[in-house]
Amino acid sequence: MKKSLLAVAAIGAFASAAQAQSSVTVYGIMDVGFQGVTARNPLSTANGADTKANYTKFSGEGAETTSRLGFRGTEDLGGGTSAFFTAEFALVPTDNRLSGEANNGLTNRQTFVGLKKNGIGQGAIGTQYTPIHTAVGRTDPGQQNNMAGNVIYATNTSQGQGETTTSYTVRLNNSLTLQTERLAGFQLNAIYNNNNGSANNTTTAIPAAGTLGTTASAAGTGIGNQVAYGLGLNYVWTKLNVDAAYQTLKSTNVNGGNVTAVSVPANASANAPGAASIFGASIGQNQTYVGATYDFGILKAYAQYVNNKAISNANSNVTLTRAAQQIGVRSFVTPAIEVWASGGNGSVKSGTFQSATATPITQNFTGYQLGTNYLLSKRTNLYAIYGSTQVSSSSVNLSEGRSSYGVGVRHTF
């Protein structure tokens, strides 16, 4: 009897110890408020007029931060080794579905599992942020909010197809990430994406050429190969933070043994290159980012540069490049009131088109943003944000612009 009691006590002690070595945290953000958007979208120089739209709404898509629900956990495996996971999903609290009608259900923001070794670094596999997105998160004066006016970070669907929707790729699924420990202020991170297939494909039918960012037609069987690489370097020294990142992404659709033709749209515009996912079309993208911050005490200064070049796999001379630079400041004017401002400009330039008679097109754009937070507590704040962008005319498009404002309350947990 005593032996049985001792055995039960030993098992209980072991289970308690094992439980103490692992932990799971539930976290999230709820951001709701009122938003207004004014957009002027171009038709063409032939039409001689712009289309204009104004709308307002109570929104749960988050003007300052996208609402989300997440779970993260760690387990101590002993010997300085641990396992970890993150599962994070977008939320739209003002819609009647679990994550909002626009998102068609619970949307995966990032989900991965990994291992960490103290003194060396960590690795993870799953849906994860790219090196550029991670770098922008540390060096963006607007902290990746969802209002218009930021020429670096992509706005979300609450702003429509704004002028900054494809400055870089935010996340990749089917990806492996590696991150080193910090050494002498430096930390290196990398990402590798692989989603390739092979098949016998004897059909001679080739889908018609699409536009950048669209998937190939189903006119015949085919396969798609997607691969991406990325590398990021972060350096921190006292009050200085510097980030540099590069990533290259390529998607090739093959039908009948031929690469599906994809052409760059003739009407170069600031919301290109790409419309939705960069995968699913026979294109490649080379994306570069450099950003820095310096904390002066009374304010924090920001500087950013991004370049995204899209290239048709069917014709390497067919290109579309978007480049932008931005500066900004962020400061607490009182212990409870924080303000920020940013401004930037850039251009979109097209390369040689499929047609020999077509000429390259350039459009320039500018943007600025103003915002403030009023901290009610460490977890809850009120905010107000205003942003605006303006895009110049070209030979095929009239000028276009967009402005938006958002006021609301954000709670983190």
BADREN-138129 format. One record per residue (C-alpha): residue in three letters; residue number from 0; x, z, y. Coordinates in Angstrom, 3 decimals. Layout:
N
+---------+-----+----------+----------+----------+
: residuo : num :     east :       up :    north :
+---------+-----+----------+----------+----------+
:     Ala : NUM :        X :        Z :        Y :
...
+---------+-----+----------+----------+----------+
//
This chain:
413
+---------+-----+----------+----------+----------+
: residuo : num :     east :       up :    north :
+---------+-----+----------+----------+----------+
:     Met :   0 :    0.000 :    0.000 :    0.000 :
:     Lys :   1 :    2.832 :    0.948 :    2.346 :
:     Lys :   2 :    4.643 :   -2.302 :    1.499 :
:     Ser :   3 :    1.486 :   -4.287 :    2.315 :
:     Leu :   4 :    1.118 :   -2.523 :    5.649 :
:     Leu :   5 :    4.776 :   -3.151 :    6.459 :
:     Ala :   6 :    4.370 :   -6.823 :    5.562 :
:     Val :   7 :    1.313 :   -7.186 :    7.772 :
:     Ala :   8 :    3.103 :   -5.437 :   10.632 :
:     Ala :   9 :    6.135 :   -7.706 :   10.218 :
:     Ile :  10 :    3.985 :  -10.828 :   10.224 :
:     Gly :  11 :    2.140 :   -9.615 :   13.332 :
:     Ala :  12 :    5.391 :   -8.854 :   15.119 :
:     Phe :  13 :    6.763 :  -12.291 :   14.222 :
:     Ala :  14 :    3.592 :  -14.034 :   15.432 :
:     Ser :  15 :    3.703 :  -12.086 :   18.702 :
:     Ala :  16 :    7.342 :  -13.029 :   19.209 :
:     Ala :  17 :    6.633 :  -16.680 :   18.502 :
:     Gln :  18 :    3.705 :  -16.639 :   20.902 :
:     Ala :  19 :    5.847 :  -15.055 :   23.602 :
:     Gln :  20 :    8.330 :  -17.918 :   23.295 :
:     Ser :  21 :    5.742 :  -20.552 :   24.212 :
:     Ser :  22 :    3.423 :  -20.929 :   27.206 :
:     Val :  23 :    0.722 :  -23.293 :   28.436 :
:     Thr :  24 :   -0.325 :  -23.599 :   32.086 :
:     Val :  25 :   -3.524 :  -25.124 :   33.438 :
:     Tyr :  26 :   -3.094 :  -26.565 :   36.940 :
:     Gly :  27 :   -4.825 :  -28.945 :   39.296 :
:     Ile :  28 :   -5.877 :  -30.057 :   42.756 :
:     Met :  29 :   -9.375 :  -30.462 :   44.195 :
:     Asp :  30 :   -9.440 :  -32.517 :   47.405 :
:     Val :  31 :  -12.815 :  -33.381 :   48.944 :
:     Gly :  32 :  -13.947 :  -34.403 :   52.407 :
:     Phe :  33 :  -15.232 :  -37.161 :   54.659 :
:     Gln :  34 :  -13.544 :  -40.558 :   55.037 :
:     Gly :  35 :  -14.010 :  -43.572 :   57.259 :
:     Val :  36 :  -12.402 :  -47.012 :   56.928 :
:     Thr :  37 :  -12.390 :  -50.014 :   59.261 :
:     Ala :  38 :  -10.963 :  -53.227 :   57.804 :
:     Arg :  39 :  -10.418 :  -56.685 :   59.221 :
:     Asn :  40 :   -9.715 :  -59.131 :   56.406 :
:     Pro :  41 :   -8.611 :  -62.721 :   57.019 :
:     Leu :  42 :  -10.400 :  -65.804 :   55.757 :
:     Ser :  43 :   -8.054 :  -68.627 :   56.757 :
:     Thr :  44 :   -6.861 :  -70.459 :   59.841 :
:     Ala :  45 :   -9.304 :  -73.229 :   58.952 :
:     Asn :  46 :  -12.278 :  -70.860 :   59.225 :
:     Gly :  47 :  -11.059 :  -69.497 :   62.524 :
:     Ala :  48 :  -12.556 :  -66.021 :   62.051 :
:     Asp :  49 :  -11.950 :  -62.711 :   60.351 :
:     Thr :  50 :  -14.317 :  -60.712 :   58.212 :
:     Lys :  51 :  -14.845 :  -57.117 :   59.335 :
:     Ala :  52 :  -16.100 :  -54.116 :   57.442 :
:     Asn :  53 :  -16.767 :  -50.478 :   58.313 :
:     Tyr :  54 :  -17.812 :  -47.741 :   55.937 :
:     Thr :  55 :  -17.924 :  -43.956 :   55.767 :
:     Lys :  56 :  -18.570 :  -41.573 :   52.894 :
:     Phe :  57 :  -18.138 :  -38.089 :   51.520 :
:     Ser :  58 :  -15.348 :  -38.571 :   49.032 :
:     Gly :  59 :  -13.717 :  -36.758 :   46.171 :
:     Glu :  60 :  -10.993 :  -39.364 :   45.710 :
:     Gly :  61 :   -8.748 :  -37.254 :   47.927 :
:     Ala :  62 :   -7.531 :  -38.305 :   51.368 :
:     Glu :  63 :   -4.508 :  -35.999 :   51.277 :
:     Thr :  64 :   -3.963 :  -35.737 :   47.516 :
:     Thr :  65 :   -5.591 :  -37.327 :   44.490 :
:     Ser :  66 :   -7.668 :  -34.692 :   42.679 :
:     Arg :  67 :   -6.407 :  -33.911 :   39.195 :
:     Leu :  68 :   -6.544 :  -31.579 :   36.191 :
:     Gly :  69 :   -3.405 :  -30.942 :   34.172 :
:     Phe :  70 :   -1.952 :  -28.979 :   31.284 :
:     Arg :  71 :    1.743 :  -28.300 :   30.832 :
:     Gly :  72 :    3.536 :  -26.194 :   28.281 :
:     Thr :  73 :    6.945 :  -25.200 :   26.982 :
:     Glu :  74 :    8.220 :  -23.716 :   23.741 :
:     Asp :  75 :   11.595 :  -22.050 :   23.278 :
:     Leu :  76 :   13.211 :  -23.515 :   20.170 :
:     Gly :  77 :   16.298 :  -21.322 :   20.395 :
:     Gly :  78 :   19.925 :  -22.086 :   21.143 :
:     Gly :  79 :   19.145 :  -23.273 :   24.659 :
:     Thr :  80 :   16.735 :  -25.949 :   23.380 :
:     Ser :  81 :   13.049 :  -26.166 :   24.323 :
:     Ala :  82 :   10.110 :  -28.503 :   23.835 :
:     Phe :  83 :    7.714 :  -29.362 :   26.651 :
:     Phe :  84 :    4.618 :  -31.436 :   27.345 :
:     Thr :  85 :    2.403 :  -32.513 :   30.245 :
:     Ala :  86 :   -1.103 :  -33.998 :   30.125 :
:     Glu :  87 :   -2.552 :  -34.778 :   33.575 :
:     Phe :  88 :   -5.778 :  -36.593 :   34.428 :
:     Ala :  89 :   -7.374 :  -37.833 :   37.653 :
:     Leu :  90 :  -10.648 :  -36.308 :   38.849 :
:     Val :  91 :  -13.300 :  -37.549 :   41.301 :
:     Pro :  92 :  -15.531 :  -34.504 :   41.874 :
:     Thr :  93 :  -18.137 :  -36.285 :   44.046 :
:     Asp :  94 :  -19.096 :  -38.855 :   41.379 :
:     Asn :  95 :  -21.439 :  -38.280 :   38.477 :
:     Arg :  96 :  -19.062 :  -39.189 :   35.683 :
:     Leu :  97 :  -16.251 :  -37.007 :   34.403 :
:     Ser :  98 :  -13.638 :  -38.750 :   36.528 :
:     Gly :  99 :  -15.729 :  -40.971 :   38.753 :
:     Glu : 100 :  -17.403 :  -44.348 :   38.304 :
:     Ala : 101 :  -14.488 :  -46.196 :   39.880 :
:     Asn : 102 :  -12.133 :  -44.855 :   37.207 :
:     Asn : 103 :  -14.497 :  -45.360 :   34.242 :
:     Gly : 104 :  -13.952 :  -41.912 :   32.818 :
:     Leu : 105 :  -10.985 :  -39.582 :   32.489 :
:     Thr : 106 :   -7.959 :  -41.444 :   33.861 :
:     Asn : 107 :   -4.513 :  -40.707 :   32.501 :
:     Arg : 108 :   -2.040 :  -39.998 :   35.317 :
:     Gln : 109 :    0.840 :  -38.856 :   33.136 :
:     Thr : 110 :    1.046 :  -37.639 :   29.542 :
:     Phe : 111 :    4.300 :  -37.057 :   27.685 :
:     Val : 112 :    6.196 :  -34.852 :   25.232 :
:     Gly : 113 :    9.908 :  -34.098 :   25.410 :
:     Leu : 114 :   12.907 :  -31.971 :   24.502 :
:     Lys : 115 :   15.317 :  -30.161 :   26.830 :
:     Lys : 116 :   18.826 :  -28.833 :   26.208 :
:     Asn : 117 :   20.237 :  -26.401 :   28.751 :
:     Gly : 118 :   23.444 :  -27.672 :   30.288 :
:     Ile : 119 :   22.771 :  -31.295 :   29.287 :
:     Gly : 120 :   19.324 :  -32.492 :   30.334 :
:     Gln : 121 :   16.022 :  -33.635 :   28.920 :
:     Gly : 122 :   14.184 :  -36.628 :   27.467 :
:     Ala : 123 :   10.479 :  -37.451 :   27.114 :
:     Ile : 124 :    8.208 :  -40.202 :   25.759 :
:     Gly : 125 :    4.772 :  -41.171 :   27.098 :
:     Thr : 126 :    3.080 :  -42.298 :   30.303 :
:     Gln : 127 :    5.419 :  -41.223 :   33.097 :
:     Tyr : 128 :    6.291 :  -41.755 :   36.763 :
:     Thr : 129 :    8.972 :  -44.282 :   37.628 :
:     Pro : 130 :   12.252 :  -43.279 :   39.333 :
:     Ile : 131 :   11.077 :  -44.822 :   42.619 :
:     His : 132 :    7.805 :  -42.898 :   42.643 :
:     Thr : 133 :    9.647 :  -39.651 :   41.959 :
:     Ala : 134 :   12.098 :  -40.432 :   44.779 :
:     Val : 135 :    9.295 :  -41.286 :   47.227 :
:     Gly : 136 :    7.661 :  -37.958 :   46.416 :
:     Arg : 137 :   10.724 :  -36.168 :   47.783 :
:     Thr : 138 :   11.228 :  -38.365 :   50.859 :
:     Asp : 139 :    7.773 :  -39.404 :   52.125 :
:     Pro : 140 :    6.657 :  -37.682 :   55.386 :
:     Gly : 141 :    3.002 :  -38.129 :   54.376 :
:     Gln : 142 :    3.656 :  -36.666 :   50.917 :
:     Gln : 143 :    2.043 :  -39.685 :   49.223 :
:     Asn : 144 :   -1.401 :  -39.186 :   50.754 :
:     Asn : 145 :   -4.107 :  -41.815 :   50.284 :
:     Met : 146 :   -4.765 :  -42.952 :   53.863 :
:     Ala : 147 :   -3.794 :  -46.279 :   55.438 :
:     Gly : 148 :   -0.737 :  -46.536 :   57.688 :
:     Asn : 149 :    2.029 :  -45.715 :   55.199 :
:     Val : 150 :    4.080 :  -48.896 :   54.629 :
:     Ile : 151 :    5.985 :  -47.384 :   51.676 :
:     Tyr : 152 :    3.481 :  -45.599 :   49.438 :
:     Ala : 153 :    0.496 :  -47.304 :   47.803 :
:     Thr : 154 :   -2.971 :  -46.218 :   48.923 :
:     Asn : 155 :   -5.682 :  -45.594 :   46.334 :
:     Thr : 156 :   -8.995 :  -47.403 :   45.807 :
:     Ser : 157 :  -10.775 :  -45.310 :   48.445 :
:     Gln : 158 :   -9.062 :  -47.499 :   51.063 :
:     Gly : 159 :   -9.898 :  -50.800 :   49.368 :
:     Gln : 160 :   -7.131 :  -53.316 :   48.739 :
:     Gly : 161 :   -4.952 :  -52.113 :   51.578 :
:     Glu : 162 :   -1.739 :  -53.601 :   52.860 :
:     Thr : 163 :    0.557 :  -51.299 :   50.880 :
:     Thr : 164 :   -0.939 :  -51.463 :   47.401 :
:     Thr : 165 :    2.083 :  -52.910 :   45.622 :
:     Ser : 166 :    5.256 :  -51.784 :   47.346 :
:     Tyr : 167 :    6.464 :  -50.388 :   44.002 :
:     Thr : 168 :    5.252 :  -49.489 :   40.504 :
:     Val : 169 :    4.049 :  -45.883 :   40.244 :
:     Arg : 170 :    4.009 :  -45.213 :   36.492 :
:     Leu : 171 :    4.745 :  -46.847 :   33.137 :
:     Asn : 172 :    3.237 :  -46.163 :   29.744 :
:     Asn : 173 :    5.149 :  -46.620 :   26.458 :
:     Ser : 174 :    8.187 :  -45.254 :   28.246 :
:     Leu : 175 :   11.231 :  -43.111 :   27.504 :
:     Thr : 176 :   12.709 :  -41.048 :   30.340 :
:     Leu : 177 :   16.037 :  -39.204 :   30.503 :
:     Gln : 178 :   17.189 :  -36.705 :   33.115 :
:     Thr : 179 :   20.511 :  -34.923 :   33.443 :
:     Glu : 180 :   21.146 :  -31.398 :   34.642 :
:     Arg : 181 :   22.224 :  -31.150 :   38.295 :
:     Leu : 182 :   26.002 :  -31.264 :   38.755 :
:     Ala : 183 :   27.732 :  -30.829 :   42.137 :
:     Gly : 184 :   24.429 :  -31.659 :   43.831 :
:     Phe : 185 :   23.812 :  -34.848 :   41.818 :
:     Gln : 186 :   21.047 :  -35.481 :   39.285 :
:     Leu : 187 :   20.497 :  -38.744 :   37.409 :
:     Asn : 188 :   17.232 :  -39.948 :   35.856 :
:     Ala : 189 :   16.344 :  -43.118 :   33.951 :
:     Ile : 190 :   13.318 :  -44.827 :   32.389 :
:     Tyr : 191 :   12.935 :  -47.467 :   29.676 :
:     Asn : 192 :    9.641 :  -49.158 :   28.829 :
:     Asn : 193 :    9.096 :  -51.226 :   25.676 :
:     Asn : 194 :    5.824 :  -52.848 :   24.656 :
:     Asn : 195 :    6.771 :  -56.007 :   22.777 :
:     Gly : 196 :    5.145 :  -58.060 :   20.031 :
:     Ser : 197 :    5.886 :  -61.119 :   17.952 :
:     Ala : 198 :    3.598 :  -63.461 :   16.000 :
:     Asn : 199 :    3.371 :  -66.957 :   14.534 :
:     Asn : 200 :    1.847 :  -69.066 :   17.286 :
:     Thr : 201 :    1.327 :  -72.712 :   16.471 :
:     Thr : 202 :   -1.312 :  -73.616 :   19.011 :
:     Thr : 203 :   -0.325 :  -76.105 :   21.694 :
:     Ala : 204 :   -2.907 :  -74.862 :   24.174 :
:     Ile : 205 :   -1.368 :  -73.206 :   27.232 :
:     Pro : 206 :   -3.536 :  -71.236 :   29.658 :
:     Ala : 207 :   -3.894 :  -72.656 :   33.135 :
:     Ala : 208 :   -1.602 :  -71.252 :   35.753 :
:     Gly : 209 :   -2.971 :  -68.078 :   37.246 :
:     Thr : 210 :   -2.079 :  -66.127 :   40.333 :
:     Leu : 211 :    0.397 :  -63.347 :   40.618 :
:     Gly : 212 :   -0.891 :  -60.155 :   39.057 :
:     Thr : 213 :   -3.570 :  -61.740 :   36.827 :
:     Thr : 214 :   -3.614 :  -62.026 :   33.062 :
:     Ala : 215 :   -3.294 :  -65.334 :   31.240 :
:     Ser : 216 :   -6.350 :  -67.252 :   30.048 :
:     Ala : 217 :   -7.418 :  -66.886 :   26.441 :
:     Ala : 218 :   -7.129 :  -70.645 :   25.822 :
:     Gly : 219 :   -5.151 :  -70.222 :   22.615 :
:     Thr : 220 :   -3.480 :  -67.364 :   20.790 :
:     Gly : 221 :   -0.494 :  -65.756 :   22.411 :
:     Ile : 222 :    1.719 :  -62.722 :   22.647 :
:     Gly : 223 :    2.938 :  -60.621 :   25.508 :
:     Asn : 224 :    6.307 :  -58.950 :   25.864 :
:     Gln : 225 :    6.824 :  -56.258 :   28.459 :
:     Val : 226 :   10.037 :  -54.427 :   29.195 :
:     Ala : 227 :   11.210 :  -52.315 :   32.126 :
:     Tyr : 228 :   14.313 :  -50.381 :   33.121 :
:     Gly : 229 :   14.846 :  -47.953 :   35.949 :
:     Leu : 230 :   17.536 :  -45.666 :   37.303 :
:     Gly : 231 :   17.373 :  -42.983 :   39.984 :
:     Leu : 232 :   19.975 :  -40.769 :   41.657 :
:     Asn : 233 :   19.156 :  -37.647 :   43.681 :
:     Tyr : 234 :   21.692 :  -35.729 :   45.777 :
:     Val : 235 :   21.057 :  -32.389 :   47.473 :
:     Trp : 236 :   23.507 :  -30.641 :   49.814 :
:     Thr : 237 :   22.289 :  -27.672 :   51.847 :
:     Lys : 238 :   19.588 :  -29.227 :   54.114 :
:     Leu : 239 :   20.212 :  -32.873 :   53.138 :
:     Asn : 240 :   18.341 :  -34.735 :   50.385 :
:     Val : 241 :   19.185 :  -38.346 :   49.463 :
:     Asp : 242 :   17.442 :  -40.538 :   46.863 :
:     Ala : 243 :   18.320 :  -44.007 :   45.583 :
:     Ala : 244 :   16.393 :  -45.798 :   42.822 :
:     Tyr : 245 :   16.177 :  -49.235 :   41.237 :
:     Gln : 246 :   13.794 :  -50.588 :   38.622 :
:     Thr : 247 :   13.263 :  -54.004 :   37.081 :
:     Leu : 248 :   10.100 :  -54.980 :   35.239 :
:     Lys : 249 :    9.373 :  -58.142 :   33.291 :
:     Ser : 250 :    6.271 :  -59.376 :   31.500 :
:     Thr : 251 :    6.290 :  -62.641 :   29.569 :
:     Asn : 252 :    3.160 :  -64.219 :   28.078 :
:     Val : 253 :    3.848 :  -66.852 :   25.460 :
:     Asn : 254 :    1.320 :  -69.408 :   24.182 :
:     Gly : 255 :    2.192 :  -72.196 :   21.775 :
:     Gly : 256 :    5.855 :  -71.307 :   22.084 :
:     Asn : 257 :    5.775 :  -71.847 :   25.851 :
:     Val : 258 :    5.989 :  -69.353 :   28.684 :
:     Thr : 259 :    2.688 :  -69.203 :   30.511 :
:     Ala : 260 :    3.039 :  -70.677 :   33.986 :
:     Val : 261 :    2.372 :  -68.310 :   36.842 :
:     Ser : 262 :    2.580 :  -69.366 :   40.467 :
:     Val : 263 :    2.882 :  -67.318 :   43.611 :
:     Pro : 264 :   -0.250 :  -67.578 :   45.810 :
:     Ala : 265 :    0.121 :  -69.951 :   48.730 :
:     Asn : 266 :   -1.394 :  -67.410 :   51.111 :
:     Ala : 267 :    1.388 :  -64.860 :   51.271 :
:     Ser : 268 :   -0.100 :  -61.592 :   52.463 :
:     Ala : 269 :    1.074 :  -58.051 :   52.888 :
:     Asn : 270 :   -0.903 :  -56.736 :   49.913 :
:     Ala : 271 :    1.304 :  -58.778 :   47.560 :
:     Pro : 272 :    3.257 :  -59.082 :   45.306 :
:     Gly : 273 :    0.832 :  -58.219 :   42.548 :
:     Ala : 274 :   -2.741 :  -56.989 :   42.667 :
:     Ala : 275 :   -3.158 :  -54.572 :   39.796 :
:     Ser : 276 :   -0.743 :  -53.982 :   36.930 :
:     Ile : 277 :    2.548 :  -55.837 :   37.099 :
:     Phe : 278 :    2.226 :  -56.297 :   33.328 :
:     Gly : 279 :   -0.131 :  -58.930 :   31.917 :
:     Ala : 280 :    1.317 :  -61.933 :   33.782 :
:     Ser : 281 :    4.488 :  -63.926 :   33.265 :
:     Ile : 282 :    6.361 :  -62.432 :   36.157 :
:     Gly : 283 :    9.298 :  -60.162 :   36.795 :
:     Gln : 284 :    9.780 :  -57.647 :   39.580 :
:     Asn : 285 :   12.938 :  -56.105 :   40.995 :
:     Gln : 286 :   12.231 :  -52.972 :   43.050 :
:     Thr : 287 :   14.722 :  -51.002 :   45.156 :
:     Tyr : 288 :   14.248 :  -47.792 :   47.122 :
:     Val : 289 :   16.443 :  -45.595 :   49.328 :
:     Gly : 290 :   15.185 :  -42.459 :   51.097 :
:     Ala : 291 :   16.587 :  -39.374 :   52.776 :
:     Thr : 292 :   15.439 :  -36.160 :   54.447 :
:     Tyr : 293 :   17.211 :  -33.604 :   56.617 :
:     Asp : 294 :   15.783 :  -30.217 :   57.506 :
:     Phe : 295 :   16.657 :  -29.292 :   61.099 :
:     Gly : 296 :   14.751 :  -26.013 :   60.858 :
:     Ile : 297 :   12.176 :  -26.722 :   63.556 :
:     Leu : 298 :   11.302 :  -30.035 :   61.865 :
:     Lys : 299 :   12.178 :  -32.166 :   58.859 :
:     Ala : 300 :   13.204 :  -35.807 :   59.430 :
:     Tyr : 301 :   12.537 :  -38.646 :   56.978 :
:     Ala : 302 :   13.898 :  -42.190 :   56.506 :
:     Gln : 303 :   12.802 :  -44.714 :   53.832 :
:     Tyr : 304 :   13.384 :  -48.307 :   52.706 :
:     Val : 305 :   11.713 :  -50.245 :   49.876 :
:     Asn : 306 :   12.073 :  -53.814 :   48.581 :
:     Asn : 307 :    9.949 :  -55.473 :   45.896 :
:     Lys : 308 :   10.743 :  -59.021 :   44.766 :
:     Ala : 309 :    8.392 :  -60.785 :   42.330 :
:     Ile : 310 :    9.687 :  -63.797 :   40.398 :
:     Ser : 311 :    7.757 :  -66.270 :   38.241 :
:     Asn : 312 :    9.200 :  -66.481 :   34.727 :
:     Ala : 313 :    8.126 :  -70.121 :   34.566 :
:     Asn : 314 :   10.085 :  -71.049 :   37.708 :
:     Ser : 315 :   12.694 :  -68.659 :   39.106 :
:     Asn : 316 :   12.493 :  -70.388 :   42.502 :
:     Val : 317 :    8.900 :  -69.185 :   42.898 :
:     Thr : 318 :    9.240 :  -65.756 :   44.517 :
:     Leu : 319 :    7.431 :  -63.346 :   46.788 :
:     Thr : 320 :    9.304 :  -60.471 :   48.458 :
:     Arg : 321 :    7.899 :  -57.447 :   50.256 :
:     Ala : 322 :   10.315 :  -55.223 :   52.200 :
:     Ala : 323 :    9.531 :  -52.279 :   54.474 :
:     Gln : 324 :   11.209 :  -49.387 :   56.269 :
:     Gln : 325 :    9.716 :  -46.194 :   57.669 :
:     Ile : 326 :   10.747 :  -43.052 :   59.528 :
:     Gly : 327 :    8.843 :  -39.822 :   60.077 :
:     Val : 328 :    8.878 :  -36.111 :   60.888 :
:     Arg : 329 :    7.101 :  -33.067 :   59.521 :
:     Ser : 330 :    6.971 :  -29.590 :   61.079 :
:     Phe : 331 :    5.153 :  -26.262 :   61.244 :
:     Val : 332 :    4.142 :  -25.669 :   64.860 :
:     Thr : 333 :    2.778 :  -22.240 :   63.873 :
:     Pro : 334 :    2.966 :  -20.397 :   60.540 :
:     Ala : 335 :   -0.485 :  -21.797 :   59.689 :
:     Ile : 336 :   -0.462 :  -25.266 :   61.311 :
:     Glu : 337 :    1.630 :  -28.145 :   59.966 :
:     Val : 338 :    1.812 :  -31.620 :   61.526 :
:     Trp : 339 :    3.440 :  -34.900 :   60.551 :
:     Ala : 340 :    3.864 :  -38.424 :   61.862 :
:     Ser : 341 :    5.337 :  -41.640 :   60.460 :
:     Gly : 342 :    5.811 :  -45.238 :   61.559 :
:     Gly : 343 :    7.256 :  -48.321 :   59.928 :
:     Asn : 344 :    7.310 :  -52.083 :   59.646 :
:     Gly : 345 :    8.138 :  -54.802 :   57.164 :
:     Ser : 346 :    7.505 :  -58.352 :   56.049 :
:     Val : 347 :    6.302 :  -60.446 :   53.130 :
:     Lys : 348 :    8.193 :  -63.688 :   52.449 :
:     Ser : 349 :    7.420 :  -66.354 :   49.897 :
:     Gly : 350 :   10.005 :  -68.587 :   48.247 :
:     Thr : 351 :    9.728 :  -72.136 :   46.957 :
:     Phe : 352 :    6.288 :  -73.058 :   45.621 :
:     Gln : 353 :    5.327 :  -75.255 :   42.674 :
:     Ser : 354 :    4.482 :  -77.999 :   45.158 :
:     Ala : 355 :    7.475 :  -79.711 :   46.764 :
:     Thr : 356 :    5.519 :  -80.144 :   50.007 :
:     Ala : 357 :    4.707 :  -76.445 :   50.426 :
:     Thr : 358 :    6.682 :  -74.457 :   52.946 :
:     Pro : 359 :    7.709 :  -70.780 :   52.684 :
:     Ile : 360 :    5.450 :  -68.364 :   54.518 :
:     Thr : 361 :    6.264 :  -65.101 :   56.282 :
:     Gln : 362 :    3.946 :  -62.352 :   57.481 :
:     Asn : 363 :    5.059 :  -59.246 :   59.344 :
:     Phe : 364 :    3.258 :  -55.905 :   59.262 :
:     Thr : 365 :    3.435 :  -52.507 :   60.959 :
:     Gly : 366 :    1.890 :  -49.138 :   60.215 :
:     Tyr : 367 :    1.704 :  -45.585 :   61.502 :
:     Gln : 368 :    0.122 :  -42.329 :   60.425 :
:     Leu : 369 :   -0.662 :  -38.922 :   61.962 :
:     Gly : 370 :   -1.782 :  -35.814 :   60.116 :
:     Thr : 371 :   -2.185 :  -32.066 :   60.250 :
:     Asn : 372 :   -2.801 :  -29.168 :   57.860 :
:     Tyr : 373 :   -4.343 :  -25.792 :   58.649 :
:     Leu : 374 :   -3.380 :  -23.314 :   55.933 :
:     Leu : 375 :   -6.148 :  -20.887 :   55.040 :
:     Ser : 376 :   -3.981 :  -19.454 :   52.248 :
:     Lys : 377 :   -1.100 :  -20.497 :   49.996 :
:     Arg : 378 :   -3.522 :  -22.529 :   47.873 :
:     Thr : 379 :   -6.195 :  -23.742 :   50.308 :
:     Asn : 380 :   -5.904 :  -25.820 :   53.467 :
:     Leu : 381 :   -7.991 :  -27.912 :   55.833 :
:     Tyr : 382 :   -6.586 :  -31.315 :   56.865 :
:     Ala : 383 :   -7.115 :  -34.282 :   59.168 :
:     Ile : 384 :   -5.317 :  -37.635 :   58.729 :
:     Tyr : 385 :   -5.441 :  -40.933 :   60.631 :
:     Gly : 386 :   -3.557 :  -44.115 :   59.761 :
:     Ser : 387 :   -3.513 :  -47.772 :   60.808 :
:     Thr : 388 :   -1.815 :  -51.011 :   59.749 :
:     Gln : 389 :   -1.598 :  -54.431 :   61.368 :
:     Val : 390 :   -0.513 :  -57.710 :   59.759 :
:     Ser : 391 :    0.500 :  -60.801 :   61.723 :
:     Ser : 392 :   -0.924 :  -64.299 :   61.385 :
:     Ser : 393 :    0.741 :  -67.009 :   59.304 :
:     Ser : 394 :    0.160 :  -70.710 :   58.828 :
:     Val : 395 :   -2.512 :  -70.019 :   56.201 :
:     Asn : 396 :   -3.863 :  -66.573 :   57.104 :
:     Leu : 397 :   -5.149 :  -64.961 :   60.279 :
:     Ser : 398 :   -3.958 :  -61.509 :   61.228 :
:     Glu : 399 :   -5.465 :  -58.606 :   59.331 :
:     Gly : 400 :   -5.570 :  -54.863 :   59.795 :
:     Arg : 401 :   -6.925 :  -51.622 :   58.478 :
:     Ser : 402 :   -7.408 :  -48.114 :   59.829 :
:     Ser : 403 :   -8.752 :  -45.031 :   58.131 :
:     Tyr : 404 :   -9.303 :  -41.360 :   58.758 :
:     Gly : 405 :   -9.996 :  -38.433 :   56.500 :
:     Val : 406 :  -10.949 :  -34.790 :   57.056 :
:     Gly : 407 :  -11.397 :  -32.353 :   54.252 :
:     Val : 408 :  -10.376 :  -29.306 :   52.273 :
:     Arg : 409 :   -7.784 :  -29.144 :   49.497 :
:     His : 410 :   -7.411 :  -26.389 :   46.935 :
:     Thr : 411 :   -4.610 :  -26.144 :   44.388 :
:     Phe : 412 :   -4.777 :  -24.008 :   41.260 :
+---------+-----+----------+----------+----------+
//
